[in-house]
Amino acid sequence: MTSNVSQNYPYTSETEAQRANALAALVAARDELAAKLSTETTPLDESDRWWVWKCPTAGCPGLLHAAGFAIDGHAVYVVCDGTCAKTFLR
């Protein structure tokens, strides 16, 4: 199995409250993230738990938190809480 396949499997999960708190902290810490999320995502469905993935960026220890659904694709839009500060589609 190649490494890019294994990166698509979730690492863990978090409650809706944990996800919302993590996302709120990331939006507060990054100046342009709120604007990016408002233009590139739609709101998530109601759910008690959300998947969390390890960041695929080399050297980044971050986790990817669900931020919404991608407007231009059928994917969950995630934000890294680590040093790379990137966004991804899952």
N, C-alpha and C positions, 0 to 999 in steps of 0.2 A: 504494500500500500504506500502510495506516495505521501509526502508530508502535507501537501496542500489538501488532500482529502481529510486527513486527521484534523486539520484546523477548522473544519466545518462542524465538528462535534462540539456541543456545549461543554463548558468547563464545570459549571455549577448553575444554580438558580438563586434568585433573590425574590423577596416579597415585593408587592407593588409599592409598599411604603419605603423599603430599602432602595428600590429603583428610582422612585421619585426624589428621594433625598440625595442620592448620588448624582442624578441629573441636575437637580437644582444647584448643587455645589459646583458642578462643572460649568454650568451657565453663568453663575456668579463669578467664577474665576477666569473665564475666557471672554474677552470683550465682544468678539464677533459671532460667538456660538449661537446665541439666541436668534439673531437674524438669519443665520444659515439654516437653523432648524425650522424656522417659520416659512422659509422659501423652498426647502427641500423635503419636508415631511408632512404627513397628515397624522392626526392623533392615533394613539394605540387603542385597541379594543380594551374593554374591561377584562381584567384577569387578576387572579390572586398571586400568581408567580410568573416571572419572566426568566428566560435563559440568560446566562452570562458566559461570554467566551474569553479565552486568552487572546491578547493582541498578537497578530501575526507579524508585526514589525520587528525586525531583528534588533535585539538588545532592549526592547521596551518591556518592562515588567507589568504593564497595565492590563486591565480587564475592560471588556466591551459591554456597555450597558445600553439596553434598548431605549431609543429616544423617540421613535415614531415609525410609521411606514413610509417608505420611499415614494415620492410622488411619481417618479418616472419608471418605477419597476415594482415587481412583486417581491419585495424583500423588507425585512426589518432593518431600519436605519439605526446603527449603533455608534456610540461615542466612546473613545478610549479615555480612561482616567489616568493613564500613564504619561511618560515623558514625551511620547510622539504626538499626543493630542490630536490624532487623526479620527476621521469618521469612515465607516465602512458599511457595506450592505451585506446582510446575512440571509 
